[in-house]
Amino acid sequence: MPNTAVESSRQTSTCCPPIADAPLSEGAAQSLAHTYAAVADPVRLRLLSLIAASGELCSCDLTEPLAKSQPTISHHTKILAEAGLILGTKRGRWTYWQVAPHQTELVGQLLA
């Protein structure tokens, strides 16, 4: 008599291969949650997409397309920067933002 649990397990592994190679470590899970929390806001997603589409963008050029004040833009860029998604370079009065080079693939996936 066949063991239905074993048969079921074999069928599942055959038809539905695992998506991940291994479960996340606690540290990796916390880091990923922090990243997802940073992009869980529609304004930050739009902001990130504007920066990604431009390559580099001045904070001064984000107020109009987002219809937000400069302090609000600064708040959202700070959250994205703390999550490691964007990097800012101060030039005079303004900060110019770009997608962090080590995050380009992740940002591309998030915005796809």
C-alpha positions in Angstrom: 0.0 0.0 0.0 1.6 3.3 -1.0 2.2 6.0 1.5 0.0 8.9 0.4 2.0 11.5 2.3 5.2 10.5 0.5 3.4 10.3 -2.8 1.9 13.8 -2.2 5.4 15.2 -1.3 6.9 13.8 -4.4 4.2 15.2 -6.6 4.5 18.6 -5.0 8.3 18.8 -5.4 8.0 17.6 -9.0 5.3 20.1 -10.1 6.2 23.0 -7.8 9.9 23.5 -7.3 10.9 25.7 -4.4 11.3 29.4 -5.2 14.1 30.1 -2.7 17.2 28.0 -2.2 17.0 28.4 1.6 14.9 30.2 4.2 16.0 33.7 5.1 18.2 34.2 8.2 16.9 36.5 10.9 19.2 39.3 9.8 18.4 39.0 6.2 14.7 39.0 7.0 15.0 42.2 9.1 17.0 43.9 6.3 14.5 42.9 3.6 11.6 44.0 5.8 13.3 47.4 6.3 13.7 47.7 2.5 10.0 46.8 1.9 8.9 49.2 4.6 10.8 52.0 2.8 9.0 51.4 -0.5 5.6 50.6 1.1 4.5 54.2 0.6 3.2 55.4 -2.8 5.1 58.7 -2.6 8.4 56.9 -2.0 7.7 54.5 -4.8 7.1 57.3 -7.2 10.2 59.2 -5.9 12.3 56.1 -6.4 10.9 55.6 -9.9 11.7 59.2 -10.8 15.3 58.8 -9.6 15.7 55.5 -11.3 14.4 56.8 -14.6 16.6 59.9 -14.5 19.8 58.3 -13.3 20.4 61.2 -11.0 18.0 63.8 -9.8 18.2 66.9 -7.7 15.9 67.2 -4.7 14.7 70.5 -6.2 13.3 68.7 -9.2 11.2 66.3 -7.1 8.7 68.8 -5.6 6.7 69.5 -8.8 6.2 65.9 -10.1 5.3 64.6 -6.6 3.2 67.7 -5.7 4.9 67.7 -2.3 6.8 70.3 -0.2 10.6 70.2 0.1 10.4 69.1 3.7 8.2 66.2 2.7 10.6 65.2 -0.1 13.5 65.4 2.4 11.6 63.1 4.7 11.0 60.5 2.0 14.5 60.6 0.5 15.9 60.1 4.0 13.9 56.9 4.5 15.0 55.6 1.1 18.6 56.5 1.9 18.5 54.8 5.3 17.2 51.7 3.6 20.2 51.8 1.3 18.2 52.2 -1.9 19.5 55.7 -2.9 22.6 57.7 -2.3 22.8 61.5 -2.1 25.5 63.8 -3.1 25.4 67.4 -1.6 26.2 70.1 -4.2 25.8 73.5 -2.7 22.3 73.9 -1.4 20.8 70.8 -3.0 21.2 67.0 -2.8 21.4 65.0 -5.9 20.0 61.5 -5.6 20.8 58.3 -7.5 20.0 54.6 -7.0 22.6 52.9 -4.9 24.8 51.0 -7.3 24.5 47.8 -5.3 20.7 48.0 -5.4 20.0 48.6 -9.1 18.8 45.1 -9.7 16.5 45.1 -6.6 15.1 48.6 -7.6 14.5 47.4 -11.1 12.6 44.4 -9.8 10.6 46.6 -7.4 9.6 49.0 -10.1 8.9 46.4 -12.8 
